[in-house]
Amino acid sequence: MNKRPGRPVEINQKYGLQGGKHHGPVYAVQRNPSIHKYFLTVGDWTAKIWSEELKTPLMQTKYHNSYLTDGCWSPHRKGLFFLTRMDGFLDIWDYLYRQNEVAYSYKISDNPLTSISISLGEGKMAAIGDSEGSVTMIQLCKPLYQEQPGEKELMN
């Protein structure tokens, strides 16, 4: 059985070559589940929101005091994303509420956080992994999983 693709992989775009790239490894890349032209990257001390239409980021978080390790979009809130940090904090950013400041920050562990996943069903639960092998489940409050009026239109 031949498992090779029929044609070679084609590179369509490269982002950050003209400015805005991360200063170290990129640890997470995720498309916005609702608006596919936007994607989130997490690396060094920042997270960035990109659009397929631009070669530089639309938005960049401030530089954190601690290295960022992972991130993901909310499956239901179009402008909400989550970031994990080496100092054990979870940061929640709401692009529509404020672009230059964390909306909510919470200490999850004394160990570095390494991964995050938000439940796809109703989006009420988040699972956060740390460097010592523990997983913490947290329940999100309604404003963190319930879509805000006009959110999709504003994000477009």
C-alpha positions in Angstrom: 0.0 0.0 0.0 1.4 3.4 -1.0 1.0 6.0 1.8 2.8 8.8 -0.1 0.6 11.7 -1.1 -0.3 11.9 -4.8 1.5 15.3 -5.1 3.9 17.1 -2.9 2.7 19.4 -0.1 2.4 23.0 -1.3 3.3 25.9 0.9 0.8 28.7 0.2 1.7 31.4 2.7 4.3 32.3 5.4 3.5 34.7 8.1 5.8 36.9 10.1 8.6 37.2 7.5 7.8 40.9 7.0 7.4 41.6 10.7 5.6 40.5 13.8 7.1 37.0 14.1 7.7 35.5 17.5 11.2 35.7 19.1 11.4 32.0 19.8 9.5 28.8 19.2 5.8 28.8 18.5 4.1 26.4 20.9 0.5 26.6 19.7 -1.3 27.5 16.5 -5.0 27.3 16.3 -7.6 28.6 13.8 -10.6 30.4 15.2 -13.3 27.7 15.1 -16.0 30.1 14.0 -14.1 32.5 11.7 -11.5 30.4 9.9 -9.5 33.2 8.4 -8.2 34.2 11.9 -5.7 32.1 13.7 -3.9 32.3 17.1 -0.2 31.7 17.7 1.5 31.3 21.1 5.2 31.6 21.6 7.8 33.4 23.7 6.1 36.0 25.9 3.2 36.8 23.6 0.2 35.5 21.7 -0.8 36.9 18.3 -3.9 37.0 16.2 -3.3 36.7 12.5 -5.6 36.9 9.4 -5.0 34.9 6.3 -5.2 38.2 4.4 -2.3 39.9 6.2 1.4 39.0 6.7 1.7 40.8 10.0 -0.4 40.2 13.2 -3.8 41.9 13.7 -3.2 41.9 17.4 -0.5 41.0 19.8 -0.8 40.6 23.6 1.5 42.6 25.8 4.7 40.9 26.8 4.0 38.7 29.8 6.5 38.4 32.7 6.3 34.6 32.2 6.8 32.5 29.1 3.5 31.4 27.4 3.2 27.7 26.8 -0.2 27.0 25.1 -3.4 28.6 24.0 -6.7 28.0 22.4 -9.8 29.8 21.1 -13.2 29.5 22.9 -15.4 27.1 20.8 -18.4 29.4 21.3 -17.1 33.0 21.9 -15.6 34.2 18.7 -13.3 36.8 20.3 -12.2 34.9 23.4 -9.0 33.0 23.8 -7.1 31.3 26.7 -3.4 31.2 27.4 -1.3 29.1 29.8 1.9 30.4 31.4 5.1 29.0 32.9 4.2 30.6 36.3 1.0 28.5 36.7 -1.5 31.2 35.6 -4.3 30.9 33.1 -5.0 34.2 31.2 -8.3 34.8 29.4 -8.3 37.5 26.7 -11.5 38.9 25.3 -10.6 40.6 21.9 -13.9 42.5 21.8 -13.8 43.7 25.4 -10.2 45.0 25.4 -7.3 44.2 23.1 -4.4 45.5 25.2 -5.1 43.9 28.6 -5.9 40.5 30.1 -9.6 40.2 30.9 -9.1 37.6 33.6 -6.1 35.9 35.1 -6.2 33.0 37.6 -3.5 30.9 39.4 -4.1 27.3 38.5 -0.9 25.6 39.8 2.4 26.2 41.4 3.9 24.3 38.4 4.2 25.5 34.9 1.0 25.0 32.9 1.6 23.1 29.6 -1.7 22.6 27.8 -5.3 23.6 27.7 -8.5 22.3 26.1 -12.0 23.7 26.2 -15.0 21.3 26.0 -16.8 21.5 22.6 -20.3 20.7 23.9 -21.4 23.8 25.7 -17.9 25.1 26.3 -18.4 25.2 30.1 -15.4 23.2 31.1 -11.7 23.7 30.6 -9.0 21.1 31.2 -5.5 22.5 32.0 -2.4 20.3 32.2 0.8 21.1 34.1 4.4 20.0 33.9 4.1 17.5 36.8 1.4 15.5 35.0 -1.7 16.9 36.8 -4.8 18.0 35.0 -7.1 20.6 36.6 -10.7 20.9 35.5 -12.4 24.3 35.9 -16.0 25.3 35.2 -16.3 28.6 33.2 -18.8 31.2 34.2 -21.5 32.2 31.6 -19.8 35.3 30.1 -16.8 33.0 29.2 -18.9 30.5 27.2 -22.1 32.3 26.2 -21.8 34.3 22.9 -22.3 38.1 23.4 -24.8 40.0 21.2 -23.3 40.9 17.8 -20.0 39.2 18.6 -19.6 37.4 15.2 -20.4 40.5 13.2 -17.9 42.5 15.2 -15.2 39.9 14.8 -15.7 39.8 11.0 
